[in-house]
Amino acid sequence: MDLDAVYPNNIVMVYNRWGSLLYQSEEGKYSSNPWKGDFKGAELPVGSYYFIIDFQDEKVEPQKGVVSIILNK
């Protein structure tokens, strides 16, 4: 699914375990600048991070979940 095409007002947010915002997409522009597992250009450590996809559509509840960074070196 092309998130931006289906939900043109979406906002994607990623938080660390302490609730600090690490990433927020521009409204409707996630595909042009997706989260790459970094914060301010630096790779984040192995761990679990929490995301919210706010579709900004009254008919659709925001999606919440966990994404894990696992390094394979």
Secondary structure as a PSIPRED ss2 file (coil, helix, strand):
# PSIPRED VFORMAT (PSIPRED V4.0)

   1 M C   1.000  0.000  0.000
   2 D C   1.000  0.000  0.000
   3 L H   0.000  1.000  0.000
   4 D H   0.000  1.000  0.000
   5 A H   0.000  1.000  0.000
   6 V H   0.000  1.000  0.000
   7 Y C   1.000  0.000  0.000
   8 P C   1.000  0.000  0.000
   9 N C   1.000  0.000  0.000
  10 N C   1.000  0.000  0.000
  11 I E   0.000  0.000  1.000
  12 V E   0.000  0.000  1.000
  13 M E   0.000  0.000  1.000
  14 V E   0.000  0.000  1.000
  15 Y E   0.000  0.000  1.000
  16 N C   1.000  0.000  0.000
  17 R C   1.000  0.000  0.000
  18 W C   1.000  0.000  0.000
  19 G C   1.000  0.000  0.000
  20 S C   1.000  0.000  0.000
  21 L E   0.000  0.000  1.000
  22 L E   0.000  0.000  1.000
  23 Y E   0.000  0.000  1.000
  24 Q E   0.000  0.000  1.000
  25 S C   1.000  0.000  0.000
  26 E C   1.000  0.000  0.000
  27 E C   1.000  0.000  0.000
  28 G C   1.000  0.000  0.000
  29 K C   1.000  0.000  0.000
  30 Y C   1.000  0.000  0.000
  31 S C   1.000  0.000  0.000
  32 S C   1.000  0.000  0.000
  33 N C   1.000  0.000  0.000
  34 P C   1.000  0.000  0.000
  35 W C   1.000  0.000  0.000
  36 K C   1.000  0.000  0.000
  37 G C   1.000  0.000  0.000
  38 D E   0.000  0.000  1.000
  39 F E   0.000  0.000  1.000
  40 K C   1.000  0.000  0.000
  41 G C   1.000  0.000  0.000
  42 A E   0.000  0.000  1.000
  43 E E   0.000  0.000  1.000
  44 L C   1.000  0.000  0.000
  45 P C   1.000  0.000  0.000
  46 V C   1.000  0.000  0.000
  47 G E   0.000  0.000  1.000
  48 S E   0.000  0.000  1.000
  49 Y E   0.000  0.000  1.000
  50 Y E   0.000  0.000  1.000
  51 F E   0.000  0.000  1.000
  52 I E   0.000  0.000  1.000
  53 I E   0.000  0.000  1.000
  54 D E   0.000  0.000  1.000
  55 F C   1.000  0.000  0.000
  56 Q C   1.000  0.000  0.000
  57 D E   0.000  0.000  1.000
  58 E C   1.000  0.000  0.000
  59 K C   1.000  0.000  0.000
  60 V E   0.000  0.000  1.000
  61 E C   1.000  0.000  0.000
  62 P C   1.000  0.000  0.000
  63 Q E   0.000  0.000  1.000
  64 K E   0.000  0.000  1.000
  65 G E   0.000  0.000  1.000
  66 V E   0.000  0.000  1.000
  67 V E   0.000  0.000  1.000
  68 S E   0.000  0.000  1.000
  69 I E   0.000  0.000  1.000
  70 I C   1.000  0.000  0.000
  71 L C   1.000  0.000  0.000
  72 N C   1.000  0.000  0.000
  73 K C   1.000  0.000  0.000
